[in-house]
Amino acid sequence: MEQSLAYNVIKKEGTSEIVVTKSRFIGLLVSVQDAAGAEAVIARIRKKYHDARHNCWAYVILENGKYVSRSSDDGEPSGTAGRPILTVMEGAGLVNALCIVTRYFGGVLLGTGGLVRAYTDAAKASLEDADISPIKPGIIIKLSFDYPDEPVIRRRAESQGFFVTGTDYGEKVTFVLTGPRNEADSFCAGITDITGGKVTPEKGEEIYY
């Protein structure tokens, strides 16, 4: 998963509720920005469903370019709840997301296979109810140039998918650009070329946007 170049994020949370052999499974899929945010949501759901038998969860975080995933069976047999939920999320390419499935036990044991299917189905149903949006690998580029060069630099940036996220108009113009990581080398070389070597862009932080 860490090698993926494209991910999806939650734009609108998804919820679900299914009943399997008298057990009630309530799913929630939400956007979170970091592990602390995920833990806060888990605590809130545990409090909300304090009388439930299990609150099983998984989350995936992409922070500073590092992919982190965690999951919990919360008392269910090992590998029957948290891992299936995580598998659904990874299959959808989700990052910065938490899925938690609450189970109210109905008095009938489901067995290992039944639990895996139930938690998988609850997570999938929450995913189907959510709105997701792709993000892609990007990079920040900074460059300073003379005022007359601004129009040609703007055109070049726009043609390669870069957009201005910061400006400073001083003795020279300074742009901070965000754009596709795979266009960075070509863009920087092109800027140097069209300005006759006067401008050398500086590549900065790699991000997802």
Buried (B, 14 or more C-beta within 10 A) or exposed (E): EEEEEEBBBBEEBBEBEBEBEEBBBBBBBBBBEBBEBBBEBBEEBBEEBEEBBBBBBBBBBBEEEEBBBBBBBBEBEEEBBBBBBBBBBBEBBBBBBBBBBBBBEBEEEBEEEBBBBBBBBBBBBBBEBBEBEEBBBBBBBBBBBEEEBBEEBBEBBEEBBBEBEEEEEEEEBBBBBBBBBEBBEEBBEBBBEBBEEEBEBEBBEEBBB
